[in-house]
């Protein structure tokens, strides 16, 4: 998400002729750093006018099956972990609702 936002900012500043601004070097450093673990192989099939990605192989693959499988299983979190994470993520919304109830007049 941050990379998306920075890329929009970076593109806008290049378009506006601000490429020499020192912040651009900082953003470039971030982009270079964020790509350190991007390595491996991509398997594709070439067709006329298009291609198809068949798979990847990388030691840094974040979708490795040892972390979980698509759908119902996840090897990294227990049910208790999920329950606790949900409580923490919902805390701000719970507070918002509780303070809003006090202000509602009927």
C-alpha positions as CSV (number, residue, x, y, z in Angstrom):
1,X,0.0,0.0,0.0
2,X,2.8,2.5,0.9
3,X,4.6,1.6,-2.3
4,X,1.5,2.4,-4.3
5,X,1.1,5.8,-2.7
6,X,4.8,6.6,-3.1
7,X,4.7,5.6,-6.7
8,X,1.8,8.0,-7.4
9,X,3.6,10.8,-5.5
10,X,6.9,10.0,-7.4
11,X,5.2,10.0,-10.8
12,X,3.4,13.3,-10.1
13,X,6.6,15.0,-9.1
14,X,8.5,13.6,-12.1
15,X,5.6,15.0,-14.3
16,X,5.9,18.4,-12.5
17,X,9.6,18.6,-13.2
18,X,10.6,18.0,-9.6
19,X,12.9,15.1,-10.2
20,X,15.9,16.8,-8.6
21,X,14.1,17.3,-5.2
22,X,16.0,15.4,-2.5
23,X,12.9,13.6,-1.4
24,X,13.0,11.8,-4.7
25,X,16.3,10.1,-3.7
26,X,14.7,8.9,-0.5
27,X,11.7,7.4,-2.4
28,X,14.1,5.8,-4.8
29,X,16.1,4.3,-1.9
30,X,12.8,2.9,-0.5
31,X,11.9,1.3,-3.8
32,X,15.4,-0.3,-4.1
33,X,15.2,-1.5,-0.5
34,X,11.7,-3.0,-1.0
35,X,13.0,-5.1,-3.9
36,X,15.9,-6.8,-2.1
37,X,14.0,-10.1,-1.8
38,X,12.5,-10.0,-5.2
39,X,14.3,-12.9,-6.9
40,X,13.6,-16.3,-8.3
41,X,12.1,-17.7,-11.5
42,X,8.9,-17.0,-13.3
43,X,7.4,-19.7,-15.6
44,X,5.4,-18.5,-18.5
45,X,3.9,-19.8,-21.7
46,X,4.1,-17.5,-24.7
47,X,1.2,-17.3,-27.2
48,X,0.7,-15.0,-30.1
49,X,-0.2,-11.5,-28.7
50,X,-0.3,-12.7,-25.1
51,X,1.4,-14.7,-22.4
52,X,0.3,-16.8,-19.4
53,X,2.0,-17.0,-16.0
54,X,2.2,-20.7,-15.0
55,X,4.0,-20.2,-11.7
56,X,7.0,-18.9,-9.7
57,X,9.8,-20.3,-7.6
58,X,11.5,-18.0,-5.0
59,X,13.0,-18.6,-1.6
60,X,11.1,-15.5,-0.5
61,X,7.7,-16.6,-1.8
62,X,5.1,-15.3,0.7
63,X,2.5,-17.7,-0.6
64,X,4.4,-20.9,0.4
65,X,2.1,-23.8,1.4
66,X,3.9,-24.1,4.8
67,X,2.2,-20.9,5.9
68,X,-1.3,-22.0,5.0
69,X,-3.4,-23.2,2.1
70,X,-6.0,-21.3,0.1
71,X,-9.4,-21.5,1.6
72,X,-10.0,-22.9,5.1
73,X,-6.6,-23.8,6.5
74,X,-4.0,-21.5,8.0
75,X,-1.0,-23.0,9.8
76,X,0.3,-19.7,11.3
77,X,-2.7,-18.7,13.5
78,X,-4.8,-20.6,16.0
79,X,-8.4,-19.9,16.7
80,X,-7.4,-18.0,19.8
81,X,-5.0,-15.8,17.8
82,X,-7.7,-14.9,15.4
83,X,-10.1,-14.1,18.2
84,X,-7.5,-11.8,19.8
85,X,-6.6,-10.1,16.5
86,X,-10.3,-9.5,15.8
87,X,-10.7,-7.8,19.2
88,X,-7.7,-5.6,18.7
89,X,-8.7,-4.6,15.2
90,X,-12.3,-3.9,16.2
91,X,-11.4,-1.8,19.3
92,X,-11.5,1.6,17.6
93,X,-14.9,0.8,16.1
94,X,-16.3,-0.4,19.4
95,X,-15.2,2.8,21.1
96,X,-16.7,4.8,18.2
97,X,-20.1,3.0,18.6
98,X,-20.0,3.4,22.4
99,X,-19.3,7.1,22.3
100,X,-21.9,7.6,19.6
101,X,-24.6,5.9,21.6
102,X,-24.2,8.5,24.3
103,X,-24.7,11.4,21.8
104,X,-27.8,10.0,20.1
105,X,-31.0,11.6,21.3
106,X,-34.4,10.2,20.7
